[in-house]
Amino acid sequence: MSVPKAWSDATRTTALALIGQYGEDAEVMAIMRAAELAALGDVAGLAQWDDIIACILAIEAGDSAARRLQ
């Protein structure tokens, strides 16, 4: 059994904003941003966007903890 990820408010807010703006394309948009940061060598930025991508996937899979803002 896996332990739920503790998403930061910023990660959840960004994920929800992308879903609100792009719908089912939110993951693709987040992947494109992550790729831009990877190309620039921004490791910290890439890590943040990797979390956002994972949060988007969790929300789309029905994980209510990923959707909830504190």
N, C-alpha and C positions, 0 to 999 in steps of 0.2 A: 504494500500500500504506500503510495507516495504522499509526501507532505505538501499541502498547498503552498504555493509561492506567496510570499508577503510582498505585494506590489506597492511601490511608493505612490503617494497621491499624484505626483507629477507624471509617473508612468501611466497610471490609470486614466488621468485626465487627457493625456495625449492620445492614448489608444482610443478612448471614447470619442474624442474630437475627430480623429481620422475616420472612424467608423461612421460618425454622423455626416462627415463631408463626402466620403468616397464609397460608403456602403461596402459591398463585397470586394471592392478593389483596395480597401484600406491596407491589407497586408502587402500588396504589391507596391503601394506608395511608400510604405515604411521600409520595405526592402530596398527600394531605389535610393532612399535617403541614407540608409546604412551603407550601401555600396559607394555612395559619394564620399562618405566619411572614411571608409576603408581606403579608397583611392588617395585621400589626403593624408593618410597615416594617423588619423585621429582615433587612437585606440579607446580612449575614454568615451568619446562620442559614439563610437561603434557599439560599445558595450551597452550604453543607454538605449540605443535603437534596437539592439538585440532583445533587450527586456521588453521594449514596447511591442515588438513583433510577437514575442511569446505571450504577452498580455492580450493582444488582439486575438491570437489563436485561442487562448483560454476563454475569452468572452464569446467568441463565435462558437465554441464547443459547449457553451452553457454554464461556465463556471461563474456562479454568482459572486464569489469572493473577489474575482478579478474585476467585476463591474462595480462593486461597492466602493464608494468614497467615504473616508472617515470623517 
